[in-house]
Amino acid sequence: MKKNVKCTKLLISSLLVVILLSSCGRKSQMPSEPQTPKFNVGTIDASEIGLEGENAQESENVPATGNYTIPRKTGYEAPVSVENRTITRSSRVDLEKARIAIGITETSIKNTMRQQVGNYFFDLMDKDQQLLYTELLMVMQAHGENILISTKDADTLKNVFLCVFQDHPEIYWIDGYAYSRYGSGDNCYYTFSGKYTYSKADCDAYQPMIDAYVNRCLSGVPQGALDYDKVKYVYEYVIQRTDYDLTARDNQNILSVFLYGESVCQGYAKAVQYLLKNMNVPCTMVVGKVNNGEGHAWNMVNIDGSYYYLDATWGDAGYISDPNESDVLPGGISYHFLNVTTEEMNRTHTLDNVMPMPYCIATDANYYVREGEYLTGYQSQKLHNMFDEATQEGERFVTFKCSSESVYNMCVLKLLDKQDIFSYLPAGSKSVDYFTDEDLRIISFWY
């Protein structure tokens, strides 16, 4: 008796959401050779093959595959730098006075520099870079214009600026910078100006609203929460209160999330970073590309001394091509990219930072590991527990991750090819929709 597997392009809204969340913007190991996402979707219909509940039998494998168009998303915009070729006549003495006028002194630099210890990119720098980092930060904090800085190299300025930009999500009033070069050779010196999108008065007006959002968020953190709990809480909090919208106002900074509830990847990443830093969880923003070549931003966190990547944008069920699709994932959230390794992230994301990033290998704080939805073998009792718990809570939705390719292949063989899935479903179940992702080693069922 042949197994009847229906291959469909759109099974149900929730299936489409997970497909897009799990594979949107995939990138292969070789950027010049995009890889077709290795995921399958389908429906096993017991009623059409004479199978009922726990009486499912082995039958011939008829694979279900789906080719889906990955939606073209944009969102991340790198800060812009401009060399100011029309400069005013200013002596170095005048420029040094202007620097002191906005509070940049030897003492204030030392104090500010000490406060930067613990910021990921700052900690990687040598002393000269740390000095420039501190100067740029202080200029931006003061909304300074044409302020003398210590570097004499445009490339160094660019790289250090990007590090400040990625370490400091609270600097939302700037989207780039301009610099002026005076003199030549050993007598050359630079001044720096931020490209300010809001005045200091504007920022003073916005800050109480930012603080109100942060306070609401922090008030819901469970007592005694561990770092993992805080990261998961913030991931869910931002996703549940933010809609992905390319037209969102201020979508490159925290205002879009905190004030308007609409943003794109950089807004999500900076909001997550801002909140976690307020909870004393080390977090930085990471930038790069995904497989369609679009710029993208996500986060790296340190949990219990180990680094992990997370991508809140790809965790949002609103990140789909059709805005009319309903958010039917549990809570509208996908956890596929919550605390993953470098190896897992590299399957879909390509880093493009000016400083090296650690090679993340820890899995203890991965969502599926921590929540008990991680299989290290074909663990029948664990599967029964997951399906029973979902059924009791009325979810009718189960997702789990496999520890290796061999475990993943065994689960596909047993649950789909041999249709053992019906032994885990409520008695009388007629069909089950499924989604598998070979790259992420994730399997999902709706029943």
N, C-alpha and C positions, 0 to 999 in steps of 0.2 A: 504494500500500500504506500503510495507516494505522499510525502508531506506537501501540503499546499501552503506555500508562503507567498503572500501578496506583497509585491513591490509597489510602493506608493511614493509619490512626490511630496504630498502633504498629508501626513497621517492625521495628526491632530495639532492644535495650536501649540501645545506644550512640547511636542516633538520637534516642531520647527524651531521653537525658541532654543532648545538645547543644542540642536544641530548648529545653529548660527553662533551661539555663545561658545561652543566648543571648537569651531573650526573657522570662524570669521577671521580673515587675515592670516591664514597659515603661511609659514615660510619654511622651505626645505633647508637642509644643511648647505646646499650650494645655491646662493642667491640667483645665479644665472639659469637655474633649472628648477622652476617652481614644481613642487610635488603635489600630486592630486591627494586631497585629504583621504585618509584611510578609514572611512566610517561607513557603516551599513545601517539601514533602517528597514523596517518591515513590520508585518503583522502575521502572527501565527494564529490561525483561526481553527480552533478545536472542533467547532460545529461542522466544518466542511470536510474534516478528515476523520470524523467518527471518534474523536477523543474527548473525554469528559474528565476534568479535574485530575485526580491522582491516577487515573487509568491510562495516562499518556504512554505510548509505546514508541520504541525506536522505529525510525523510518528513513527513507532516502533523503539525503541532504540536497535541497534546492536553494542555493544562496540568494539572499535578497540584497541588492545593492542600490545605491542612489547617488546620482551626480547632481550636486546642487550648486547654483551660482552664488558665490560668496559676495555679499553686498560690499560695494566700495564705500569705505568709511574714511572720513578725514577728521581732523580735530587738533592734533598737536602742531603748534607753530613755534619754531625755535626763535629765541630773542634775536633781534636785529642789531647789528653794529654798523656805525657809520663814521667815517673819518671826516671831521669838519675841516675843510680846506680853506674856509674863509674865517680867519681868526682875528681877534682884536689885538692891538698892541698892548701887551701886558708884561711888565717886568717880573722876574722870578720873585722879587720881594713882594710885589703886589699879590701874586698868586699864593705865596706862603701866608700872607695876611688873610686872604679869603678862606684858606684852609682852616686857620685858627678860628675864624669868625663862626664857622659851623660846628666848632667843638672838637676838631681833630688836633689833638696835642699828643705829646709823647706819653703823658700819663693816661689819657683816655684811650689811646691805642692799646697800651698794655692791658688795661682793664677789659676792654672789648675783646681782645685776643684771648684772654683767659676764659671768657664766657663762651668762646667758640669750640673749646675742647669737647669732644663727643660728637660733633657734627662730622658725618662720614667723610666728605671730601676734604674738609679742613684738616682732619687728622692725617691724611695721606700726603700733605704738602711739606715742602722744605720751608725754612724760616723766611726766605724772601717771598715765596708765594703766600705764606700765611700773613705776612705784613700787607701785601697788596690786597688779599682777600678782606682783611679787616678794614683797610682804607675804603674799598669799594662799598662794603656794607655800611659803613658810617656815612659815606656820601649819600647813598640811597635812602638811608633812614632820615637824613636831614633834607632830602629833596635838593641836594646841592647841584650847582651848575658850574662847570669849568673849574673844577677843583684839582689842584696839583696832586699827582700820585707818584709812587716810587718806581714804577716800571718804565723802561725805555723800549719796550718791544710790544708790537700790536698783537702778535700771536699769544704771548703770555697773558696779555690783558684779556683777550677773548676767552681763553681757557679758564682763567681764574674767575672771570665774571660768570661763566656758565656754572661753575662749582658753587658760587654764592647763590645763584638763582635756584639751583637744585637743592641746596641745603636749607633754604629759607622760604617756606611757603607763605609766611606772613608778609613778605614783600610783594604785595599784589598790585601795587600802583606803578609798576614799571614793566615795559615789554621790550626793552632793548637799551642801547646806550650809544652815545657819540663821544668821540675823543678828538683832541687837538694835539698836534705835534709841533713843538717849538724848537728852533735851532737844528743843529745837525751834529753828527759824530758824538764825541764825548760831552758836548754841550747840549745834547738833545734832552728834552723832558716833555712829559705828557700831562694833559689835564683830562678829566673825566666828567661827563654829564649823563645822568640817567634820562631815558626817554619816558617821562612821567605821564601816565594816563589820568592820574588824579592828583589834585593839589593836597598839601598838608591839611588844609581845612576840610577838604572832602574826606580824607582818611580819618580825621578826628570825628566826623559825623558817622562814618561807617563802623567804627570800632565797637560802639555799644551793641550794634546789631550782630556783629561777629561774635562778641562775647556772649550774647544771649543764646545763640545757637550752640556754642561750645558748652555753656553751662547746662543747657537742656540735655545735650548728649552725655556729658559727664555725670549728670545726676542719675542716669539709668544704669551706670556701670555696677554690676553686682558687687556686694561687699566681699573683700578678700579675693577679687578676681586676679588670676594669674596673667602673665603677659599674653599667653595664647588666648585666653578669654577676652582680653582687651582688644586684641587684633581682630578676632572674629566679630566681636560686638561692633567695632567701628566699621568694618567691612559691610556688615548687614545694615547698620544705621545709615551710612551714606547711600547705599544702593536703594534702600526702601524709601528714601526721601529725595531722590534725584532722578530726573528723567533725562535720558540721553537725547540731546537736541543740538544739531549742528548750528542752529541759528541763535542759540542761547547767548544772552548778554554776558560779557565778562567771562566767556567760557574757557579762558586760559588761566584763570586764577580762582581763588577760594570764594570770591563774591558770588559766582554763579551758583555754587552749591549752597552756601550758607544763607544767602539772601533770596535767591530766586528758585532754587530747587531744580535747575536745568543746567546741563553742562556737557562737556566732551572729556576725552581721556585726561588731558592735563588738569582740568578742574577737579575731576575725581581724585587723581593722584595727589594733588596738592592738599585737598581737603582731608584725605586719609592721613597724610603726613602731618598736617597741622594738628589734628585731633590726637594722634598717637604721641606726638611730641609733648602735648599737654598732659598725657598720661604717663610720661617718662618711659615710653617704649621707643628705642632708637629706630628711626625710619628716615629714609631718604627717597627722593624721586629719581627714577631711572628713565632714560630716554633711548629711543632706537627706532626700529622699523618692524613692520609685520610683512607678511608675504606679498601683499599687493604693492609694496614699496612705500606705503603711507607712513609718515611719522607717527609715533605712538609714545605714550608715557605710562609708566606703571610704578610700582614701589618695591623697595627692598626693606625688610624689617629684620631686627635682631631679637630672637626669642630664646631666652635662657642660654645666651652665649653663642647661638648658631644663627646664620643668615638664611633667609628664605625670600622668595619673590611672591608678590601678590598683584593681581590686576583686577581692581574693582570694576573697571569699565566692562571687562569681559565677564564679570559676574552679574551684570545687570540685564534682566530679561527685556528691558526696553531697548537694548542694543541689537535691534533686528531691522530688516529692510522695510517691513510693513508696520507703520506706527499704529495701525488698527488692530494688530494681533493682541489678544489679551495676555496678561501676565499670569499664566497658570502654573508656573513652577511654584513649589512651596515657598511662599514669601516673595516670589518673583526673583529668586536668587539662584545662581549656579555657583557651586563651590569648586569647580574644576581648577581654578587658578588661585586658590587660597593656600599660601605657604607651600610653594613647590620648589624643586631643585633647579639648578642651572641646566642640567641635562634635559629636564622636562620643558623648561621655558624656552630653550634653544630650538625646540621643534616648531615653535610658532612665532617667536620673537627674536630679533637680532639687536644686541646691545650696540650703542653708539655713544659712549661716554668718553670724556676727555681724561678721566682717571680710571685705573683698573678696578674691576669689580671682583669680589671673592667668588670662588667656585663653590656654590652652595650644594652640599651633599646630604645634609641632615633631613630626616623625614619624620622625626618625632612629633613636630607641630603641624604636619600636613593635615588638612581638614579630615580626610577620609581615614587616616591612621588614628587621629585623636578621637574621632566620633565612632570608632568601631565599625567602619564600613570599608575595611581594607582586608582583602583576602590574600593570604600567603600560600594558599593551596586551594583545592576544591573542597571548601569547608562546608559540608552540607548542613550541619547544625547551625552554623553562623548564618547561613542563608535563610534557614527556616526562621530564625529569630528576627532577622531584618524584615522579612515579609509579614510575619505575625504582628510585629510591632506597628508596621505601617497600616496594616488592615485594622488593627484595634484603634488606631488614632484616626481612621477614616481618610488616610492620605491616598491609598492605592497607587503609590509611586515609590519605587526603590531604585537607588543608584549606588553602585559600589565600584571601588577601584582595585585593580589587581597589582600585586607586587612585582610581577615580571611578565615577560612576553609568554613564557610557557604556562603560567597560571592563567593568563588571559585566554590563551588558545584552548586550554582545558575547559574553562567556563563556557566559552562559545560552543565547543563541541558538545558538552553535556547539556547545557541549558537550551541551546537553539537547535543544533543539528540533531541531537537525540531527544529533544523536547522534554527534558526533565523539568523545565520551568513549570509545567502544570502540576508537579508534585508540591510546589511551594505556594501555589495560588489557592484562594478559597475554593471549596468544593463547588462544582458546577460552573466554574469559569469557562467561558466559551472562546475567548481570544485574549491575546496579549499583544500590545504594541511594544516595540523595543528599539533601542538605539545602541550601537556599539562604536567605540572609537579606538582603533588599534594604536594610534600614536600615544594617546593618553591612558590607554589600557582601562577604559571606563565602560561600564555596561549599565544601561538604564531600562527599566520596564514600567509600563503603565497598564493597569488591568482593571 
